Amino acid sequence: MNDALSILGTGSYLPEQRVDVRRAMAGRSERERDRVLAYGYTTVCVEPELYPGDMGLVAARRALEQARVDVRDVRMVVFTSIHRHGHRRMWSPASWLQERLGCVNALPFNVHQGCNAQLLLLDVAADVLKGRPGGGEAVLVVAADRFSDSAFDRFTGDYGIVYGDGAAAAVITASNGWGWRVRGVHSVSEPSLEGLHRDDRPVAETSDGLTAEHDMRAAKRAFLTRHGRDVLGERTRAAVASVRGALLPGGDTDGLRAVVYPNLGRPLLESSYFPELPGGADRSLWSFGATVGHLGTADQIAGLDAWTHRTGPVPGERVLLIGAGAGFTWTGMLLERERTPTGLLTRPPAQ
């Protein structure tokens, strides 16, 4: 059994087009405008052409290039998302990526498990890789979502969040090397919260029902009315505290330079996340999240990728990734910077 785990490469695709949130809300009701502006976002990424699979392919190629792994050694290609991929419902984005990337020995998986899916699958991949002999195999986990040209309103479809388009990919392997050494992973599941995203009863699929299908506010209102407005915040704080206890025992923050949170609105972060982890807002990447929006399943790896290229962390420095998603699940992953191949991080942040 091999206990060494490293994320050898990350890649992202963030659209150049940014939509100003204040301008986008100018034509809405005063109540909606004030509500959304209070979230704190300034701009969000909007992709006018590429669909999730195409964005994911760009991110995956960048991650594989950085990782310098033989694509024949990739054993799993995982695609995660929360929204539609733009093709027939039975289509498999993971198989499409596998073929385009030449990962002929991989098994493809499509995972729809809320916004925590990419981190959750990196946790699963870590267990899979640790149980296999040797250290040359890798798993590619890709996240991509696009909310343009759909019945989902990225600004008002949810509470406390504005959604952006983008993709991110990570290559994890059971070996020591450059990139990020995985120092620990901890996931928490709270299935009592699954009703936050479920209607009281199933409904038939109709062309007239698309807008209602994407109205997450209605389901959340009903759930919180039944179970109390504080239940999600209480469970979230408990889950984040569990992650802190598992990955930062005794308050060990040596070398911890940043905490990459979900790109939620500022009030949600301040109420349920910042108080539970070292450094709060000061160690967060809020300045990044506030300009790109909540990228579905891609927040953490996209944030890590951008931050790594911008700051150039040195060996020994640590980053904590925190993910959360419908179901409900939370995942924390503690990473430590290892050596970097010469010239690998000299290019500007991936767009």
C-alpha positions as CSV (number, residue, x, y, z in Angstrom):
1,M,0.0,0.0,0.0
2,N,1.3,3.5,-0.9
3,D,0.4,6.4,1.5
4,A,2.2,9.1,-0.5
5,L,-0.3,11.4,-2.3
6,S,0.4,14.5,-4.4
7,I,-1.6,16.8,-6.6
8,L,1.0,17.1,-9.4
9,G,-1.0,19.5,-11.6
10,T,-3.9,21.8,-11.6
11,G,-5.5,23.7,-14.5
12,S,-8.4,26.1,-14.9
13,Y,-10.4,27.9,-17.5
14,L,-12.0,31.2,-16.5
15,P,-13.8,33.2,-19.2
16,E,-12.3,36.6,-20.0
17,Q,-15.8,38.1,-20.1
18,R,-16.9,39.5,-16.7
19,V,-20.3,40.8,-16.0
20,D,-20.6,43.7,-13.5
21,V,-23.1,42.6,-10.9
22,R,-24.4,46.1,-10.1
23,R,-25.1,46.7,-13.8
24,A,-26.7,43.3,-14.2
25,M,-29.1,44.0,-11.4
26,A,-30.0,47.6,-12.5
27,G,-33.2,46.5,-14.2
28,R,-34.4,44.3,-11.3
29,S,-36.7,45.2,-8.5
30,E,-35.2,47.3,-5.7
31,R,-35.7,44.4,-3.3
32,E,-33.9,41.9,-5.5
33,R,-31.1,44.4,-6.4
34,D,-30.4,45.2,-2.7
35,R,-30.4,41.5,-1.8
36,V,-28.0,40.5,-4.4
37,L,-25.6,43.5,-4.0
38,A,-25.4,42.6,-0.3
39,Y,-23.7,39.4,-1.2
40,G,-20.6,41.4,-2.0
41,Y,-19.7,40.2,-5.6
42,T,-18.4,42.8,-8.0
43,T,-18.2,40.7,-11.2
44,V,-18.9,37.1,-12.3
45,C,-17.4,35.0,-15.1
46,V,-19.8,34.6,-18.1
47,E,-18.8,32.2,-20.9
48,P,-20.5,33.1,-24.3
49,E,-19.4,30.1,-26.4
50,L,-17.8,27.1,-24.7
51,Y,-20.0,24.6,-22.9
52,P,-18.8,22.7,-19.8
53,G,-17.1,19.8,-21.6
54,D,-15.1,22.2,-23.8
55,M,-14.1,24.3,-20.8
56,G,-13.2,21.2,-18.9
57,L,-11.0,19.9,-21.7
58,V,-9.0,23.1,-21.6
59,A,-8.5,22.8,-17.8
60,A,-7.7,19.1,-18.1
61,R,-5.0,19.7,-20.7
62,R,-3.4,22.4,-18.6
63,A,-3.5,20.1,-15.5
64,L,-2.0,17.2,-17.3
65,E,0.7,19.4,-18.9
66,Q,1.7,20.7,-15.5
67,A,1.6,17.2,-13.9
68,R,3.8,15.7,-16.6
69,V,2.2,12.3,-16.3
70,D,1.8,9.8,-19.1
71,V,-1.9,9.9,-20.1
72,R,-1.8,6.1,-20.3
73,D,-1.2,6.0,-16.5
74,V,-4.4,7.9,-15.8
75,R,-6.7,5.3,-14.3
76,M,-9.9,7.4,-13.7
77,V,-11.3,10.4,-15.6
78,V,-14.0,12.0,-13.4
79,F,-16.3,14.8,-14.6
80,T,-18.2,16.8,-12.0
81,S,-20.9,19.4,-12.4
82,I,-24.2,20.7,-11.0
83,H,-25.8,22.1,-14.1
84,R,-26.6,21.0,-17.7
85,H,-23.8,20.2,-20.1
86,G,-25.5,21.4,-23.3
87,H,-25.9,18.0,-25.0
88,R,-28.3,15.1,-24.8
89,R,-29.0,14.0,-21.2
90,M,-27.6,10.5,-21.8
91,W,-24.2,11.8,-23.1
92,S,-21.1,11.1,-21.0
93,P,-18.8,14.1,-20.7
94,A,-16.2,11.9,-18.9
95,S,-16.0,9.5,-21.8
96,W,-15.7,12.4,-24.2
97,L,-12.8,13.8,-22.2
98,Q,-11.2,10.4,-21.9
99,E,-11.2,10.1,-25.7
100,R,-10.0,13.6,-26.4
101,L,-7.2,13.3,-23.9
102,G,-6.1,9.9,-24.9
103,C,-6.5,8.3,-21.5
104,V,-7.0,4.9,-23.0
105,N,-6.5,2.9,-19.8
106,A,-8.9,5.0,-17.7
107,L,-12.4,4.4,-16.4
108,P,-14.8,7.3,-16.9
109,F,-17.2,8.6,-14.3
110,N,-19.7,11.4,-14.3
111,V,-20.6,12.6,-10.8
112,H,-23.4,14.9,-9.9
113,Q,-23.1,15.4,-6.1
114,G,-23.5,19.1,-5.5
115,C,-20.8,21.8,-5.4
116,N,-18.5,19.7,-3.3
117,A,-18.2,17.0,-5.9
118,Q,-14.7,17.8,-7.1
119,L,-13.1,17.8,-3.6
120,L,-15.2,14.8,-2.6
121,L,-14.0,12.9,-5.6
122,L,-10.4,13.8,-4.9
123,D,-11.0,12.3,-1.4
124,V,-12.3,9.1,-3.0
125,A,-9.4,9.1,-5.5
126,A,-7.0,9.4,-2.6
127,D,-8.4,6.2,-1.1
128,V,-8.3,4.4,-4.4
129,L,-4.7,5.3,-5.1
130,K,-3.5,4.5,-1.6
131,G,-4.8,1.0,-1.9
132,R,-2.9,0.3,-5.1
133,P,0.7,-0.9,-5.3
134,G,3.4,1.2,-6.9
135,G,3.1,4.9,-7.4
136,G,2.8,5.7,-11.1
137,E,-1.0,5.8,-11.5
138,A,-3.1,9.0,-11.5
139,V,-6.6,10.1,-11.3
140,L,-7.9,13.2,-13.2
141,V,-10.9,15.0,-11.7
142,V,-12.5,17.7,-13.8
143,A,-15.1,20.3,-12.7
144,A,-17.0,22.5,-15.2
145,D,-20.3,24.4,-15.1
146,R,-21.9,27.0,-17.4
147,F,-25.1,28.9,-16.4
148,S,-25.4,31.0,-19.5
149,D,-28.2,30.3,-22.0
150,S,-30.3,28.3,-19.5
151,A,-33.5,28.7,-17.5
152,F,-31.4,29.2,-14.3
153,D,-30.9,32.8,-13.2
154,R,-27.3,33.0,-12.0
155,F,-28.2,36.2,-9.9
156,T,-31.5,35.3,-8.3
157,G,-31.8,31.5,-8.6
158,D,-30.4,30.9,-5.1
159,Y,-30.0,32.7,-1.8
160,G,-26.6,34.2,-0.9
161,I,-24.8,33.2,-4.0
162,V,-24.2,34.5,-7.5
163,Y,-23.0,31.9,-10.0
164,G,-20.1,32.1,-12.5
165,D,-19.0,30.0,-15.4
166,G,-15.7,28.1,-15.5
167,A,-13.7,24.9,-15.2
168,A,-10.9,23.4,-13.1
169,A,-9.0,20.1,-13.2
170,A,-6.6,18.3,-10.8
171,V,-4.3,15.4,-11.3
172,I,-3.7,13.4,-8.1
173,T,-1.2,10.5,-7.9
174,A,0.1,8.1,-5.3
175,S,3.7,9.4,-5.3
176,N,6.0,12.0,-4.0
177,G,6.9,14.7,-6.5
178,W,6.4,18.4,-7.3
179,G,3.2,20.2,-6.9
180,W,1.2,19.8,-3.7
181,R,1.7,17.0,-1.2
182,V,-1.7,15.9,0.3
183,R,-1.2,16.1,4.1
184,G,-4.8,15.1,5.0
185,V,-8.3,14.9,3.7
186,H,-11.5,14.9,5.8
187,S,-15.1,14.7,4.6
188,V,-18.3,15.1,6.5
189,S,-21.8,14.0,5.4
190,E,-25.1,15.4,6.7
191,P,-27.9,13.7,4.7
192,S,-30.6,15.3,6.9
193,L,-30.1,18.5,4.8
194,E,-30.8,16.9,1.4
195,G,-34.3,18.4,1.5
196,L,-32.8,21.9,1.0
197,H,-32.7,21.1,-2.7
198,R,-35.8,18.9,-3.1
199,D,-39.5,19.7,-3.7
200,D,-42.2,18.1,-1.5
201,R,-43.1,15.7,-4.3
202,P,-41.7,14.8,-7.7
203,V,-43.3,16.4,-10.8
204,A,-43.5,15.4,-14.4
205,E,-40.9,16.9,-16.8
206,T,-42.6,19.5,-19.1
207,S,-41.3,22.3,-21.3
208,D,-43.1,24.8,-19.1
209,G,-41.5,23.5,-15.9
210,L,-37.8,24.4,-16.6
211,T,-37.8,27.7,-14.8
212,A,-39.5,26.1,-11.7
213,E,-37.0,23.3,-11.8
214,H,-34.2,25.7,-11.3
215,D,-35.9,27.7,-8.5
216,M,-33.7,26.6,-5.6
217,R,-35.2,29.3,-3.4
218,A,-38.6,27.7,-3.2
219,A,-37.2,24.4,-1.9
220,K,-34.9,26.1,0.6
221,R,-37.7,28.3,1.9
222,A,-40.0,25.3,2.5
223,F,-37.2,23.3,4.2
224,L,-36.1,26.1,6.5
225,T,-39.6,26.9,7.4
226,R,-40.1,23.3,8.6
227,H,-36.7,22.9,10.3
228,G,-35.6,26.4,11.3
229,R,-33.7,29.1,9.6
230,D,-30.5,28.4,11.5
231,V,-30.2,24.6,10.8
232,L,-27.9,25.0,7.7
233,G,-25.6,27.5,9.4
234,E,-25.3,25.3,12.6
235,R,-24.6,22.1,10.6
236,T,-22.0,24.0,8.4
237,R,-20.2,25.4,11.4
238,A,-20.1,21.9,13.0
239,A,-18.8,20.4,9.8
240,V,-16.1,23.0,9.3
241,A,-15.1,22.6,12.9
242,S,-14.8,18.9,12.3
243,V,-12.5,19.5,9.3
244,R,-10.4,21.9,11.5
245,G,-10.0,19.3,14.2
246,A,-9.0,16.6,11.8
247,L,-6.6,18.6,9.6
248,L,-5.3,21.3,12.0
249,P,-5.3,19.4,15.4
250,G,-4.4,21.6,18.3
251,G,-4.7,24.7,16.1
252,D,-1.6,23.7,14.2
253,T,-1.3,26.5,11.5
254,D,2.4,26.3,10.8
255,G,3.0,27.4,7.2
256,L,-0.7,27.8,6.5
257,R,-0.8,30.7,3.9
258,A,-4.3,30.5,2.6
259,V,-7.7,28.9,3.0
260,V,-9.6,28.4,-0.2
261,Y,-13.4,28.5,0.6
262,P,-16.4,28.0,-1.6
263,N,-17.1,31.3,-3.6
264,L,-20.2,32.0,-1.6
265,G,-21.5,35.4,-0.9
266,R,-19.6,37.3,1.8
267,P,-22.4,37.1,4.5
268,L,-22.5,33.3,4.2
269,L,-18.7,33.1,4.6
270,E,-18.7,35.4,7.5
271,S,-21.5,33.6,9.4
272,S,-20.5,30.0,8.8
273,Y,-16.9,29.6,7.6
274,F,-14.5,32.4,8.6
275,P,-15.1,32.1,12.3
276,E,-14.2,28.4,12.3
277,L,-10.8,28.5,10.6
278,P,-7.5,30.4,11.2
279,G,-7.2,33.8,9.7
280,G,-10.8,34.2,8.7
281,A,-11.2,36.6,5.8
282,D,-7.6,37.6,5.9
283,R,-6.4,34.2,4.8
284,S,-9.3,33.7,2.3
285,L,-9.3,34.2,-1.5
286,W,-12.5,36.3,-1.2
287,S,-10.9,38.9,-3.5
288,F,-10.7,36.2,-6.2
289,G,-14.2,34.7,-5.5
290,A,-15.9,38.1,-5.5
291,T,-14.7,38.7,-9.1
292,V,-15.5,35.2,-10.7
293,G,-18.6,34.1,-8.8
294,H,-19.5,30.6,-7.5
295,L,-18.1,28.3,-10.1
296,G,-20.4,25.3,-9.3
297,T,-18.0,22.4,-8.5
298,A,-14.8,24.2,-9.5
299,D,-14.3,26.8,-6.8
300,Q,-11.4,25.2,-4.8
301,I,-9.2,24.0,-7.6
302,A,-9.7,27.1,-9.7
303,G,-8.9,29.2,-6.7
304,L,-5.8,27.1,-5.9
305,D,-4.6,27.3,-9.5
306,A,-5.0,31.0,-9.7
307,W,-3.4,31.6,-6.3
308,T,-0.5,29.3,-7.1
309,H,0.4,31.2,-10.3
310,R,-0.1,34.6,-8.7
311,T,1.9,34.1,-5.4
312,G,4.4,31.4,-6.3
313,P,4.3,29.5,-2.9
314,V,7.6,28.0,-1.8
315,P,8.2,24.4,-0.5
316,G,6.8,23.9,3.0
317,E,3.9,26.4,2.7
318,R,0.4,25.0,3.2
319,V,-3.0,25.7,1.8
320,L,-6.4,24.4,3.1
321,L,-9.2,23.7,0.6
322,I,-12.8,23.7,1.9
323,G,-15.7,22.5,-0.2
324,A,-19.4,22.3,0.5
325,G,-22.3,20.9,-1.6
326,A,-25.9,19.8,-1.7
327,G,-26.7,16.6,0.0
328,F,-25.1,17.9,2.3
329,T,-21.3,17.2,2.3
330,W,-18.2,19.2,3.2
331,T,-14.6,18.3,2.4
332,G,-11.3,19.7,3.7
333,M,-8.0,19.0,2.0
334,L,-4.7,20.2,3.5
335,L,-1.9,20.6,0.9
336,E,1.8,21.3,1.4
337,R,3.9,22.8,-1.4
338,E,6.7,20.5,-2.7
339,R,9.4,21.3,-5.2
340,T,8.5,22.7,-8.6
341,P,10.0,21.8,-12.0
342,T,12.1,24.7,-13.3
343,G,10.0,27.1,-15.3
344,L,6.7,25.3,-14.7
345,L,4.9,28.3,-13.0
346,T,6.4,31.1,-15.1
347,R,3.3,31.5,-17.3
348,P,0.5,33.9,-16.2
349,P,-2.6,32.6,-14.4
350,A,-4.7,30.4,-16.6
351,Q,-7.7,32.0,-18.2
